[in-house]
Structure formats: structure tokens, C-alpha cells
Amino acid sequence: MCVTSPKNPNMMSYASVVALLVSLPFALGLTLPNTVWLANLDGRTTQNFIQFQVCAGLLGRAENEQVLQDLGFDGVYLDGGDFALTWLALTQGSAPVKQEEPDDLLDICFSSGVAKGYILYDYEAQKPIVPNIITLAAMLDAIPVDISDATALNVDGKEMLFDATVSWKSFEAIEATDYMFRHYVNETTSMYKMNPGYATNSFMPDLHPELTGEPNVNAVDFIVKNKLFSFFMVKNCVPLTKEHALMEEMVNNNPWPSPIPVYGYDDSIQFFGGQAYEAETNCVAEHNLGQIASSGTANLAWHGNRNPLTENMKQPENLHDGLEYDPEKNYVTFVVGDGDNLNVLVGRNLPWILARQKKCGGSKRGKCYPLLWTFSARALDLLPDLSRYFYDFAANTGSDYFMLPPSGDLYSYPSTMNDESKEAYIETMEADWERMGGSTSVHWEWFYSWLSSIDNYFSLFGGKGARGFFLTTVPYMFPMPAFFKRGEDFKVVGDAENVVLFRSNEWRGTQGHPHENKWTPEQLAEKLMGEKGAVTHLYLTSDGNNAPDAFDQLFDLLDDSVVVVNDEALVNLALQKHALQ
């Protein structure tokens, strides 16, 4: 899902963070490891930003790491995103940071031979194919140079490896994508979808949107470092189009994993206000795609090189371990959603966990109600330093836990995947749970696949212990026909009868809307206290301006008849209730 990181006036200013990063190690008299190169890109054009990001991506490759190390630097960190500097301060520890000129970085890329030359292109005229040019830069180890800016970057003596103003002069996105597929697909590692600026936010599908904006290029370093196949075709998922035919050919002829992880974000087609193909799975007939929402996530090349996680993560102990089901009580789990989006993890969630830590950490450990945070397992590899910070936060409060986001390893509709992709996906899910120290996941399905999902997906779990799936009806609030009986909070499935499917229960806002998903805390408290024997959950999302402090307000209104538990306890309570029926 697409969630923009909010500005936060309580975050430290740029100057104060830089001052802290630069001065703290020296003030403490610490022995200094290699320094982080901090590049401030304020005021730079998108064309400049692309150049620095490509250079950072090339330097981030394992075969090039010695270049910066010989200069005393451990990596390149580009100031991009609302909380980029705050994360650097939180995770960098005692390692020093030195603010350097971005232009010097380009000089290093060229003089070291990391960049073998440059690509000439026309940014304004060729904006629809900028995503393709970025992948071409990754393939050729080249810095893209805008023809209108060629004099600003001294290209004298540097080799022009490709002239896109000539070779791709009249190319549309489909032609540039086809060219890259024919020439380079076997050198790439997966897909990245980058909207170059199309206004695709109409309520109904627009197959010919205007190009009015700029591409979000914060993740270019990651694309280049990992040689991702970056592209954007508005009609790539629309059947009976040339773009879709090419998309079908690409997903069937590549060296990529199965199911195929699609980075970035596909906002190509809106349908009744929802992104029709954001989960990717329904984009092609093979149903072998899933999204890793990462559009605009900055410094992934740097974070991915920071102390990779080799150990499995440990969650706090279950505060309600051994709790016996009482039919006179009501049990509920509070879940914070949207954790499938890496930009949410590094952006929106940071002030939320800092507020939660202040309220529940240290001497208050274990005294707050349990709270579940959806958390992408992909972050363990893409953001290992941030993942450690999140788990350290949970250990500090003793009452915060992590579960897989929708729909598990990838934002996808797994039950509709082809057999090969589904089998691989289930194995990955089990591996994710082992690494994260969990056993539950939020789960979304396309509205017509809920009924079939029991037999061809959910029932395939359970062989390695009890599993819980917290179902959610998105992107459209269509009911789950005949899935749950009236008054039924959950369903137990699987041969071992140990897989619990919890009924969808979203909380999008607190405006007091007639629809239950926007009830006030008072309305929800009345409902929860008015039931008996319920085993349920609340899935909170911010697309209706909801935030975790709404859970605080709700909890303060509840009486002793309602017990707030974590996900593991909720699954155990559901199985106990099921055994009594």
C-alpha cells in the first residue's frame, strides 16, 4: 500500500542531527571505525539526485567496497526522506559521520573506474523511460547525464557508453522496456516499478494519464546496487494490450525468484479509488508476482550492507502464556497495520514507536497492554540495522510484538498463485516465521478468492505448529460470502485443526462514521464490552488518519471483561474455544 511518511516537527533538525553525529564519538574519546560519508542533497535537481544515487549504488556493490575503504569511509549515506538522519543517529552508534560534497562522490566514481563512463539522455523529453535508463546505468556501470546539464558535470575525458538521445530518441516506455528485456534481463535480479510522474490518482481507470510529476528516485542506489529491472508501463497489467503481452513474456522468461518480488510500487491503474494491481499477483495470468512496497525508501544500498542478520530474532515473552479461555470474557488483539511498506517502517512508524517506548519502556516494562506491529520479513535483509532497533525496542517495553504483514512474505494474494509459486511461498512463510520468532500473519485476498483460499492455501499450513491469519478485506470492502457464520469471530482449518483464520475487523479512523471501521473509541469499547466469549482483533491502518494512540484511548475505556492479548495468546484462546464447541 502507498503511505507517505509524514513530516514530524518533533524530529531533530538537520543541523542538530549532523552536529550530534559528527561530534559525539570524538567527545566520548572513542576509537573510530571507518567513517560514513554523509551527502546533503538539498536543493539538487532530480537529475543530480539520480547521478549521486547511481554512484552510491555502484560503490555499494561488494566488488567496489574497497574504493571507499581506502579513503577511510565505510559507506555512503544520502540525506533523503523525512527521517533519514534520525535513523542514522539511532543506528550508527559510535561510528563517526563526515559531511562531504556530493560532487566529490561523482569524482571518486569516475576516477576509481567504478563508473566506466556515462549515459547521455534528455530528462525532460525522456522522462517516461527514466526507470529504464536507471537500469541501463546499472548494466553499463555508467552515470546518467542529462543533456541540459552536461556542462555542469565535466564529462571531458570520460567515455560516453550510450547516447539515449539518439538510440532511444523516440522510444516510448514499452520500447525501452522491450530493449532492456531483450538485452539485459539475464543480468538482473528482480523487478522494480517506478512511476516516472504519471498522474494515476483518478477514481476510475485512466489508460492515458498525464505526466505531471517527478519520479521518486530515493531507491535508485538500491536498484543499481542489486541490478534490478526497473520500468513503468501504465498498461502493463491491462489484458489485451501490447504492454501486458510484454509483461507476460517477461514474467515467464527471466532468472528471478518464484514468486517474483516486485519492488517499488504499481499505482498504474486506479479502480473505484483503490490501486487495482498494487499487490501485483493479479497482474499476469501466472499469478506469480508479489510486491515489496519500497517506493521512495532511501539508502537501501547502505542499510543492506550494515551488519547482516545471521541470527533469528527473539520476541518478548507472551504476557498471557497459559491463559485459559473464559466464556465470560472477551479477548482482543490490537494490530498496527501497513508494515509491508518499507517506507512506513522507516517513516511513519518511527515517531509511533518512540512514543510507545517513552510510555512503556524501562521501568514501565511489561506494564502496558500488548501491541502487535506488522513488520515485513524482507526488512530483516534490506534493513538489518533498523530491524535490530525495532526488536530492541520490543525487548525494552516487553509488551510489543511483530507479525507478518499482508499477505506474509510479500504483499500478494497467495491463494491465487500458480502451484510452483505457492509451494515456494509457503516454504518462505515458514522460514520468515522462524527468523522473526512469530507464527501469525495479516492476510488479504482478492474478493473472489476467499472461499477457495481455505483448501488451496490456508489448509496447507499447520504441519509445523499452530498458525494464525488475521484476515482483512482490502483494497475493497466487499464481504466474505459464506466464509464466516453470523457471530463467528474465527474459523479453524487444516488437517491438524491448528490453523486459525480471524474474521476481518479493520479500524481505519475514529470519526464516528456509521461504518464500524471508523467508529469512535467509545463505540468500539461499548461493542467489545457488550459481547461474551469473543476472540477477535482490531487491525488499525492510517489511511483514515488512525494512529496507535486510538488504541490507548480505547484501552482506557475497557473494563475487566475485555482482555487485550498478543497474537500467540489469541491463537491459543481460539483453539481452546474451538475445542469446547
HELIX and SHEET records of a PDB file:
HELIX    1   1 TYR A   14  ALA A   27  1                                  14    
HELIX    2   2 THR A   46  LEU A   59  1                                  14    
HELIX    3   3 ALA A   62  ASN A   64  5                                   3    
HELIX    4   4 GLU A   65  ASP A   70  1                                   6    
HELIX    5   5 ALA A   84  THR A   91  1                                   8    
HELIX    6   6 PRO A  102  SER A  112  1                                  11    
HELIX    7   7 LYS A  127  ILE A  129  5                                   3    
HELIX    8   8 VAL A  130  LEU A  140  1                                  11    
HELIX    9   9 ILE A  147  ASP A  149  5                                   3    
HELIX   10  10 ALA A  164  SER A  167  1                                   4    
HELIX   11  11 ALA A  173  TYR A  184  1                                  12    
HELIX   12  12 VAL A  185  GLU A  187  5                                   3    
HELIX   13  13 VAL A  220  ASN A  226  1                                   7    
HELIX   14  14 LYS A  242  ASN A  252  1                                  11    
HELIX   15  15 THR A  281  CYS A  283  5                                   3    
HELIX   16  16 LEU A  300  GLY A  304  1                                   5    
HELIX   17  17 LEU A  342  VAL A  346  1                                   5    
HELIX   18  18 ASN A  349  CYS A  360  1                                  12    
HELIX   19  19 GLY A  362  LYS A  364  5                                   3    
HELIX   20  20 ALA A  379  LEU A  382  1                                   4    
HELIX   21  21 PRO A  384  THR A  397  1                                  14    
HELIX   22  22 PRO A  414  THR A  416  5                                   3    
HELIX   23  23 ASP A  419  MET A  436  1                                  18    
HELIX   24  24 PHE A  447  SER A  449  5                                   3    
HELIX   25  25 TRP A  450  ASN A  456  1                                   7    
HELIX   26  26 PHE A  458  LEU A  460  5                                   3    
HELIX   27  27 GLU A  516  LYS A  518  5                                   3    
HELIX   28  28 PRO A  521  GLY A  530  1                                  10    
HELIX   29  29 ASP A  549  LEU A  557  1                                   9    
HELIX   30  30 ASP A  567  LEU A  580  1                                  14    
SHEET    1   A 3 PHE A  73  ASP A  79  0                                        
SHEET    2   A 3 THR A  35  ASN A  40  1                                        
SHEET    3   A 3 VAL A  97  GLU A 100  1                                        
SHEET    1   B 3 ALA A 142  ASP A 146  0                                        
SHEET    2   B 3 GLY A 117  TYR A 121  1                                        
SHEET    3   B 3 MET A 160  ASP A 163  1                                        
SHEET    1   C 4 PHE A 229  PHE A 231  0                                        
SHEET    2   C 4 MET A 191  LYS A 193  1                                        
SHEET    3   C 4 ILE A 260  GLY A 264  1                                        
SHEET    4   C 4 LEU A 289  ALA A 293  1                                        
SHEET    1   D 2 GLN A 270  PHE A 271  0                                        
SHEET    2   D 2 GLY A 274  GLN A 275 -1                                        
SHEET    1   E 5 ASP A 400  MET A 403  0                                        
SHEET    2   E 5 LEU A 371  THR A 374  1                                        
SHEET    3   E 5 ASN A 330  VAL A 336  1                                        
SHEET    4   E 5 VAL A 535  LEU A 540  1                                        
SHEET    5   E 5 GLU A 506  TRP A 507  1                                        
SHEET    1   F 4 ASP A 400  MET A 403  0                                        
SHEET    2   F 4 LEU A 371  THR A 374  1                                        
SHEET    3   F 4 ASN A 330  VAL A 336  1                                        
SHEET    4   F 4 VAL A 562  VAL A 564  1                                        
SHEET    1   G 4 THR A 440  TRP A 444  0                                        
SHEET    2   G 4 ARG A 467  THR A 472  1                                        
SHEET    3   G 4 VAL A 499  PHE A 502  1                                        
SHEET    4   G 4 PHE A 490  VAL A 493 -1                                        
END                                                                             
